[in-house]
Amino acid sequence: MYQWIPPKNNKTAQKIILILLVGAAVLFGMTALLPDMAYRWAYQLIAIGLLTLSLFLVTRYITRSYLYRICEGEDGARDLEIVELTGNGKRQTVVCRIGLGGITQLTLLDLSDGGKSETLLAEYKRDKKKIFDYCVDLQPSKSCLLRCREGGEELTLRLEYDPILFEHLTPVAAKTPISQTDPTEE
């Protein structure tokens, strides 16, 4: 069994959260200091929206992490299991479990490749394909885009990049022993 908890490098998320909180505080401060301000309610509504967005980002990128686990299924086939960890790992919830035999495509998204990865991701979004994002960072520099067939439907998952995990997830690896897989073939 292989398992990996991706490390958090959420500097981008932390900066955005700070900007949103400061923006909300400024808007609330303006409306408190200038009670006869026109459309005061609109500024307060925008401030509430900024607070709500910052709360979402905190719960999604600061307080939550994931555990990726390759384990044996009931029939002896290997499965990818994604476990959501909250409360410093005290609460664990399995949010996704797919068979490695159903993987149809594995793509490495690297933000330093001159925009090819961003184009591919935008293409998926434009085609209205739902992407289940299990990355711990807001904009990871490297991630894996995994397409698979599970339960009669096609799923697309986005995971943090780890070379060993990438090796285990290659469509060839699902059918061959681990010692024979090579992640550089794709």
Accessible surface in RSA format (square Angstrom, percent):
REM  Atomic radii and reference values for relative SASA: ProtOr
REM  Chains: A
REM  Algorithm: Lee & Richards
REM  Probe-radius: 1.40
REM  Slices: 20
REM RES _ NUM      All-atoms   Total-Side   Main-Chain    Non-polar    All polar
REM                ABS   REL    ABS   REL    ABS   REL    ABS   REL    ABS   REL
RES MET A   1   174.55  90.4  86.76  57.4  87.79 209.0  90.76  77.2  83.80 111.0
RES TYR A   2    41.08  19.2  36.98  21.0   4.10  10.7  38.22  28.7   2.86   3.5
RES GLN A   3    95.94  53.6  74.54  54.5  21.40  51.0  18.02  38.3  77.92  59.1
RES TRP A   4    54.73  22.0  50.00  24.2   4.73  11.1  38.56  20.6  16.18  26.2
RES ILE A   5    93.63  53.3  77.95  58.1  15.68  37.8  77.95  56.1  15.68  42.5
RES PRO A   6     2.35   1.7   0.43   0.4   1.92   7.0   0.43   0.4   1.92  12.0
RES PRO A   7    85.73  62.5  73.57  67.1  12.16  44.2  83.67  69.1   2.06  12.8
RES LYS A   8    78.31  38.2  51.91  31.9  26.40  62.9  41.64  37.5  36.67  39.1
RES ASN A   9   103.28  71.2  85.57  82.7  17.70  42.6  26.48  63.7  76.79  74.2
RES ASN A  10     8.56   5.9   3.38   3.3   5.18  12.5   3.81   9.2   4.75   4.6
RES LYS A  11   134.37  65.6 133.97  82.2   0.40   0.9  87.49  78.7  46.88  49.9
RES THR A  12    59.48  42.3  56.47  57.2   3.01   7.2  26.10  35.1  33.38  50.5
RES ALA A  13     0.07   0.1   0.00   0.0   0.07   0.2   0.00   0.0   0.07   0.2
RES GLN A  14    87.96  49.2  81.01  59.2   6.95  16.6  27.61  58.8  60.35  45.8
RES LYS A  15   133.25  65.0 131.18  80.5   2.06   4.9  79.55  71.6  53.69  57.2
RES ILE A  16    62.22  35.4  61.96  46.2   0.26   0.6  62.22  44.8   0.00   0.0
RES ILE A  17    14.53   8.3  14.53  10.8   0.00   0.0  14.53  10.5   0.00   0.0
RES LEU A  18   113.39  63.1 112.23  80.3   1.16   2.9 113.25  79.5   0.14   0.4
RES ILE A  19   120.56  68.6 115.92  86.4   4.64  11.2 118.41  85.3   2.16   5.8
RES LEU A  20    19.16  10.7  18.31  13.1   0.86   2.2  19.16  13.5   0.00   0.0
RES LEU A  21    76.54  42.6  71.84  51.4   4.70  11.8  72.10  50.6   4.44  12.0
RES VAL A  22    82.15  54.1  80.46  72.8   1.69   4.1  82.15  71.4   0.00   0.0
RES GLY A  23    22.88  28.2   0.00   N/A  22.88  28.2  22.31  61.2   0.57   1.3
RES ALA A  24     0.34   0.3   0.34   0.5   0.00   0.0   0.34   0.5   0.00   0.0
RES ALA A  25    64.46  59.3  49.65  76.6  14.82  33.7  57.05  80.3   7.41  19.6
RES VAL A  26    83.30  54.8  76.38  69.2   6.92  16.7  82.33  71.5   0.97   2.6
RES LEU A  27    28.90  16.1  28.90  20.7   0.00   0.0  28.90  20.3   0.00   0.0
RES PHE A  28    70.89  35.5  67.98  42.1   2.91   7.6  68.14  41.3   2.75   7.9
RES GLY A  29    27.85  34.3   0.00   N/A  27.85  34.3  27.25  74.8   0.60   1.3
RES MET A  30    64.35  33.3  61.25  40.5   3.09   7.4  37.93  32.3  26.41  35.0
RES THR A  31     2.57   1.8   2.12   2.1   0.45   1.1   0.12   0.2   2.45   3.7
RES ALA A  32    74.97  68.9  46.85  72.3  28.12  64.0  54.41  76.6  20.57  54.5
RES LEU A  33   147.14  81.9 125.83  90.0  21.31  53.6 128.37  90.2  18.77  50.5
RES LEU A  34    91.54  51.0  91.22  65.3   0.32   0.8  91.54  64.3   0.00   0.0
RES PRO A  35    90.33  65.8  76.17  69.4  14.16  51.5  76.37  63.1  13.96  86.8
RES ASP A  36   134.64  94.3 100.54 100.1  34.10  80.6  49.54 116.6  85.10  84.9
RES MET A  37    42.83  22.2  23.61  15.6  19.22  45.8  33.17  28.2   9.66  12.8
RES ALA A  38    74.62  68.6  55.29  85.3  19.33  44.0  65.23  91.9   9.39  24.9
RES TYR A  39   155.63  72.7 145.19  82.6  10.44  27.2  98.42  74.0  57.21  70.5
RES ARG A  40    85.31  35.8  83.79  42.7   1.52   3.6  18.00  24.6  67.31  40.8
RES TRP A  41   160.91  64.6 156.37  75.7   4.54  10.7 142.06  75.7  18.85  30.6
RES ALA A  42    28.54  26.2  27.39  42.3   1.15   2.6  28.24  39.8   0.30   0.8
RES TYR A  43    77.09  36.0  77.09  43.9   0.00   0.0  30.98  23.3  46.10  56.8
RES GLN A  44    53.71  30.0  53.71  39.3   0.00   0.0   9.55  20.3  44.16  33.5
RES LEU A  45   111.67  62.2 106.60  76.3   5.07  12.7 107.27  75.3   4.40  11.8
RES ILE A  46    97.33  55.4  90.68  67.6   6.65  16.0  96.52  69.5   0.81   2.2
RES ALA A  47     0.00   0.0   0.00   0.0   0.00   0.0   0.00   0.0   0.00   0.0
RES ILE A  48    91.94  52.3  91.94  68.5   0.00   0.0  91.94  66.2   0.00   0.0
RES GLY A  49    37.25  45.9   0.00   N/A  37.25  45.9  32.36  88.8   4.89  11.0
RES LEU A  50    43.01  24.0  42.51  30.4   0.51   1.3  42.58  29.9   0.43   1.2
RES LEU A  51    70.24  39.1  67.64  48.4   2.60   6.5  67.92  47.7   2.32   6.2
RES THR A  52    82.06  58.4  78.35  79.4   3.71   8.8  64.58  86.7  17.48  26.4
RES LEU A  53    86.06  47.9  83.15  59.5   2.91   7.3  85.70  60.2   0.36   1.0
RES SER A  54     4.17   3.5   3.81   5.1   0.35   0.8   0.39   0.8   3.77   5.3
RES LEU A  55   115.18  64.1 112.90  80.8   2.28   5.7 115.18  80.9   0.00   0.0
RES PHE A  56   113.12  56.6 107.82  66.8   5.31  13.8 112.55  68.2   0.58   1.6
RES LEU A  57    13.28   7.4  13.28   9.5   0.00   0.0  13.28   9.3   0.00   0.0
RES VAL A  58    46.72  30.7  46.72  42.3   0.00   0.0  46.72  40.6   0.00   0.0
RES THR A  59    58.46  41.6  57.29  58.1   1.16   2.8  46.86  62.9  11.60  17.5
RES ARG A  60    24.67  10.4  24.31  12.4   0.36   0.9   8.33  11.4  16.34   9.9
RES TYR A  61    19.03   8.9  18.98  10.8   0.06   0.1   1.41   1.1  17.63  21.7
RES ILE A  62    59.91  34.1  48.68  36.3  11.23  27.1  49.26  35.5  10.65  28.9
RES THR A  63    74.55  53.0  59.08  59.9  15.47  36.9  59.19  79.5  15.36  23.2
RES ARG A  64    61.70  25.9  61.04  31.1   0.66   1.6   0.25   0.3  61.45  37.2
RES SER A  65    20.36  17.2  19.97  26.6   0.40   0.9   5.93  12.6  14.43  20.2
RES TYR A  66     6.54   3.1   6.54   3.7   0.00   0.0   0.33   0.2   6.22   7.7
RES LEU A  67    10.85   6.0  10.85   7.8   0.00   0.0  10.85   7.6   0.00   0.0
RES TYR A  68     0.00   0.0   0.00   0.0   0.00   0.0   0.00   0.0   0.00   0.0
RES ARG A  69    49.93  21.0  49.93  25.5   0.00   0.0   5.46   7.5  44.47  26.9
RES ILE A  70     5.66   3.2   5.37   4.0   0.29   0.7   5.37   3.9   0.29   0.8
RES CYS A  71    18.89  14.3  16.44  18.3   2.45   5.7  14.36  36.4   4.53   4.9
RES GLU A  72   114.96  66.0  94.88  71.8  20.09  47.8  58.69 113.5  56.27  45.9
RES GLY A  73    11.15  13.7   0.00   N/A  11.15  13.7   2.80   7.7   8.34  18.7
RES GLU A  74   188.43 108.2 144.45 109.3  43.97 104.7  70.27 135.9 118.15  96.5
RES ASP A  75   126.62  88.7  85.80  85.4  40.82  96.5  51.44 121.1  75.17  75.0
RES GLY A  76    50.45  62.2   0.00   N/A  50.45  62.2  31.52  86.5  18.93  42.4
RES ALA A  77    51.91  47.7  40.76  62.9  11.15  25.4  50.86  71.6   1.06   2.8
RES ARG A  78    42.70  17.9  36.52  18.6   6.18  14.7  21.77  29.7  20.93  12.7
RES ASP A  79    21.40  15.0  21.40  21.3   0.00   0.0   1.05   2.5  20.36  20.3
RES LEU A  80     0.00   0.0   0.00   0.0   0.00   0.0   0.00   0.0   0.00   0.0
RES GLU A  81    12.39   7.1  12.39   9.4   0.00   0.0   0.00   0.0  12.39  10.1
RES ILE A  82     0.00   0.0   0.00   0.0   0.00   0.0   0.00   0.0   0.00   0.0
RES VAL A  83     2.87   1.9   2.87   2.6   0.00   0.0   2.87   2.5   0.00   0.0
RES GLU A  84    33.30  19.1  32.47  24.6   0.83   2.0   0.20   0.4  33.09  27.0
RES LEU A  85    12.05   6.7  10.43   7.5   1.63   4.1  10.43   7.3   1.63   4.4
RES THR A  86    24.74  17.6  24.34  24.7   0.40   1.0  19.19  25.8   5.54   8.4
RES GLY A  87    43.33  53.4   0.00   N/A  43.33  53.4  37.19 102.0   6.15  13.8
RES ASN A  88   153.23 105.7 111.33 107.6  41.91 100.9  32.42  78.0 120.81 116.8
RES GLY A  89    28.14  34.7   0.00   N/A  28.14  34.7  13.99  38.4  14.15  31.7
RES LYS A  90   181.01  88.3 144.03  88.4  36.98  88.1  95.59  86.0  85.42  91.0
RES ARG A  91   164.19  68.9 161.83  82.5   2.37   5.6  69.11  94.4  95.09  57.6
RES GLN A  92   110.64  61.9  76.64  56.0  34.01  81.0  17.69  37.6  92.96  70.5
RES THR A  93    77.33  55.0  73.58  74.6   3.75   8.9  51.18  68.7  26.15  39.5
RES VAL A  94    82.36  54.2  57.51  52.1  24.85  59.9  57.51  50.0  24.85  67.4
RES VAL A  95    56.24  37.0  24.94  22.6  31.30  75.4  31.81  27.6  24.43  66.3
RES CYS A  96    16.62  12.6   8.82   9.8   7.80  18.3   8.53  21.6   8.09   8.7
RES ARG A  97   102.94  43.2  80.99  41.3  21.94  52.2  41.43  56.6  61.50  37.3
RES ILE A  98     2.56   1.5   1.71   1.3   0.85   2.0   2.56   1.8   0.00   0.0
RES GLY A  99    18.30  22.6   0.00   N/A  18.30  22.6  16.27  44.7   2.03   4.6
RES LEU A 100     1.93   1.1   1.63   1.2   0.30   0.8   1.63   1.1   0.30   0.8
RES GLY A 101    52.48  64.7   0.00   N/A  52.48  64.7  28.80  79.0  23.68  53.0
RES GLY A 102    20.14  24.8   0.00   N/A  20.14  24.8  16.28  44.7   3.86   8.6
RES ILE A 103     7.61   4.3   0.16   0.1   7.45  18.0   0.16   0.1   7.45  20.2
RES THR A 104    82.12  58.4  52.92  53.6  29.20  69.6  54.47  73.2  27.65  41.8
RES GLN A 105    73.43  41.1  71.36  52.2   2.07   4.9  25.13  53.5  48.30  36.6
RES LEU A 106     4.49   2.5   0.00   0.0   4.49  11.3   0.00   0.0   4.49  12.1
RES THR A 107    31.39  22.3  28.28  28.7   3.11   7.4  27.57  37.0   3.81   5.8
RES LEU A 108    63.76  35.5  46.06  32.9  17.71  44.5  46.06  32.3  17.71  47.7
RES LEU A 109     5.60   3.1   4.38   3.1   1.22   3.1   4.52   3.2   1.08   2.9
RES ASP A 110    30.44  21.3  30.41  30.3   0.03   0.1   6.52  15.3  23.92  23.9
RES LEU A 111    72.39  40.3  53.55  38.3  18.84  47.4  54.50  38.3  17.89  48.1
RES SER A 112    98.12  82.9  61.36  81.9  36.76  84.7  55.44 118.0  42.68  59.8
RES ASP A 113    50.70  35.5  30.58  30.4  20.12  47.6  33.11  77.9  17.59  17.5
RES GLY A 114    78.27  96.5   0.00   N/A  78.27  96.5  43.98 120.7  34.29  76.8
RES GLY A 115    23.50  29.0   0.00   N/A  23.50  29.0  19.46  53.4   4.03   9.0
RES LYS A 116   157.06  76.6 147.19  90.3   9.87  23.5  94.68  85.2  62.38  66.4
RES SER A 117     5.66   4.8   3.07   4.1   2.59   6.0   3.90   8.3   1.76   2.5
RES GLU A 118    98.15  56.4  91.54  69.3   6.61  15.7  35.90  69.4  62.26  50.8
RES THR A 119    84.03  59.8  78.91  80.0   5.11  12.2  59.97  80.5  24.06  36.4
RES LEU A 120    45.70  25.5  43.60  31.2   2.10   5.3  45.44  31.9   0.27   0.7
RES LEU A 121    23.95  13.3  23.95  17.1   0.00   0.0  23.95  16.8   0.00   0.0
RES ALA A 122    53.64  49.3  46.62  71.9   7.02  16.0  50.41  71.0   3.23   8.5
RES GLU A 123    78.06  44.8  78.06  59.1   0.00   0.0  13.49  26.1  64.57  52.7
RES TYR A 124    11.64   5.4  11.02   6.3   0.62   1.6   8.34   6.3   3.30   4.1
RES LYS A 125   130.76  63.8 115.77  71.0  14.99  35.7  71.32  64.2  59.45  63.3
RES ARG A 126   159.26  66.9 136.85  69.8  22.41  53.4  80.54 110.1  78.72  47.7
RES ASP A 127    78.08  54.7  53.03  52.8  25.05  59.2  16.31  38.4  61.76  61.6
RES LYS A 128   183.72  89.6 151.30  92.8  32.43  77.2 108.84  98.0  74.88  79.8
RES LYS A 129    80.59  39.3  69.13  42.4  11.46  27.3  49.33  44.4  31.26  33.3
RES LYS A 130   145.85  71.2 126.30  77.5  19.54  46.5  87.33  78.6  58.52  62.3
RES ILE A 131    31.25  17.8  11.56   8.6  19.69  47.4  11.56   8.3  19.69  53.4
RES PHE A 132    69.45  34.7  65.65  40.7   3.80   9.9  69.45  42.1   0.00   0.0
RES ASP A 133    48.99  34.3  35.97  35.8  13.03  30.8  19.38  45.6  29.61  29.5
RES TYR A 134    26.19  12.2  26.19  14.9   0.00   0.0  13.31  10.0  12.88  15.9
RES CYS A 135     0.25   0.2   0.25   0.3   0.00   0.0   0.25   0.6   0.00   0.0
RES VAL A 136     0.30   0.2   0.00   0.0   0.30   0.7   0.30   0.3   0.00   0.0
RES ASP A 137    11.96   8.4  11.60  11.5   0.36   0.8   4.02   9.5   7.94   7.9
RES LEU A 138    41.98  23.4  30.99  22.2  10.99  27.6  30.99  21.8  10.99  29.6
RES GLN A 139   127.02  71.0 105.50  77.1  21.52  51.2  22.41  47.7 104.61  79.3
RES PRO A 140     6.82   5.0   2.50   2.3   4.32  15.7   5.69   4.7   1.13   7.0
RES SER A 141    79.38  67.1  72.41  96.6   6.97  16.1  42.61  90.7  36.77  51.5
RES LYS A 142    81.35  39.7  77.10  47.3   4.25  10.1  33.00  29.7  48.35  51.5
RES SER A 143     0.66   0.6   0.58   0.8   0.07   0.2   0.00   0.0   0.66   0.9
RES CYS A 144     0.00   0.0   0.00   0.0   0.00   0.0   0.00   0.0   0.00   0.0
RES LEU A 145     1.17   0.7   0.77   0.6   0.40   1.0   0.77   0.5   0.40   1.1
RES LEU A 146     0.00   0.0   0.00   0.0   0.00   0.0   0.00   0.0   0.00   0.0
RES ARG A 147    43.82  18.4  43.82  22.3   0.00   0.0   2.65   3.6  41.17  25.0
RES CYS A 148     0.29   0.2   0.29   0.3   0.00   0.0   0.29   0.7   0.00   0.0
RES ARG A 149   125.60  52.7 117.22  59.8   8.38  20.0  48.32  66.0  77.28  46.8
RES GLU A 150    65.31  37.5  59.03  44.7   6.28  15.0  19.16  37.1  46.15  37.7
RES GLY A 151    79.95  98.6   0.00   N/A  79.95  98.6  45.16 123.9  34.79  77.9
RES GLY A 152    66.96  82.6   0.00   N/A  66.96  82.6  36.36  99.8  30.60  68.5
RES GLU A 153   104.88  60.2 101.24  76.6   3.64   8.7  29.77  57.6  75.11  61.3
RES GLU A 154    82.53  47.4  56.18  42.5  26.34  62.7  22.49  43.5  60.04  49.0
RES LEU A 155    31.61  17.6  29.80  21.3   1.81   4.6  31.61  22.2   0.00   0.0
RES THR A 156     5.46   3.9   5.04   5.1   0.42   1.0   0.00   0.0   5.46   8.3
RES LEU A 157     1.56   0.9   1.56   1.1   0.00   0.0   1.56   1.1   0.00   0.0
RES ARG A 158    26.29  11.0  26.29  13.4   0.00   0.0   1.47   2.0  24.82  15.0
RES LEU A 159     0.00   0.0   0.00   0.0   0.00   0.0   0.00   0.0   0.00   0.0
RES GLU A 160    14.21   8.2  14.21  10.8   0.00   0.0   0.23   0.5  13.98  11.4
RES TYR A 161    55.54  25.9  39.90  22.7  15.65  40.7  15.36  11.5  40.18  49.5
RES ASP A 162    19.01  13.3  18.36  18.3   0.65   1.5   0.65   1.5  18.36  18.3
RES PRO A 163    75.39  54.9  73.91  67.4   1.48   5.4  74.56  61.6   0.83   5.2
RES ILE A 164    93.66  53.3  93.10  69.4   0.56   1.3  93.66  67.4   0.00   0.0
RES LEU A 165     0.00   0.0   0.00   0.0   0.00   0.0   0.00   0.0   0.00   0.0
RES PHE A 166    12.66   6.3  12.66   7.8   0.00   0.0  12.66   7.7   0.00   0.0
RES GLU A 167    42.64  24.5  42.64  32.3   0.00   0.0   1.18   2.3  41.47  33.9
RES HIS A 168    17.07   9.3  16.14  11.2   0.93   2.4   9.25   9.5   7.82   9.1
RES LEU A 169     0.03   0.0   0.00   0.0   0.03   0.1   0.03   0.0   0.00   0.0
RES THR A 170     6.63   4.7   6.54   6.6   0.10   0.2   5.42   7.3   1.21   1.8
RES PRO A 171    25.48  18.6  24.13  22.0   1.35   4.9  24.92  20.6   0.56   3.5
RES VAL A 172    84.39  55.5  80.41  72.8   3.98   9.6  84.33  73.3   0.06   0.2
RES ALA A 173     0.55   0.5   0.55   0.9   0.00   0.0   0.55   0.8   0.00   0.0
RES ALA A 174    27.40  25.2   0.79   1.2  26.62  60.5   1.17   1.6  26.24  69.5
RES LYS A 175   154.98  75.6 116.64  71.6  38.35  91.3 107.56  96.8  47.42  50.5
RES THR A 176    40.21  28.6  35.59  36.1   4.62  11.0  38.30  51.4   1.91   2.9
RES PRO A 177    82.04  59.8  70.08  63.9  11.96  43.5  81.45  67.2   0.59   3.6
RES ILE A 178    69.09  39.3  65.18  48.6   3.91   9.4  65.55  47.2   3.53   9.6
RES SER A 179   108.22  91.4  65.95  88.0  42.26  97.4  58.59 124.8  49.62  69.5
RES GLN A 180   123.09  68.8  94.60  69.1  28.50  67.8  35.29  75.1  87.81  66.6
RES THR A 181    16.43  11.7   1.42   1.4  15.01  35.8   2.85   3.8  13.57  20.5
RES ASP A 182    64.35  45.1  55.99  55.7   8.36  19.8  17.58  41.4  46.77  46.6
RES PRO A 183    37.45  27.3  30.52  27.8   6.93  25.2  30.84  25.5   6.61  41.1
RES THR A 184   110.55  78.6  82.80  83.9  27.74  66.1  77.18 103.7  33.37  50.4
RES GLU A 185   122.73  70.5  84.93  64.3  37.81  90.0  40.41  78.2  82.32  67.2
RES GLU A 186   124.51  71.5  59.60  45.1  64.91 154.5  69.04 133.5  55.48  45.3
END  Absolute sums over single chains surface
CHAIN  1 A    10999.0       8865.4       2133.6       6761.9       4237.1
END  Absolute sums over all chains
TOTAL         10999.0       8865.4       2133.6       6761.9       4237.1
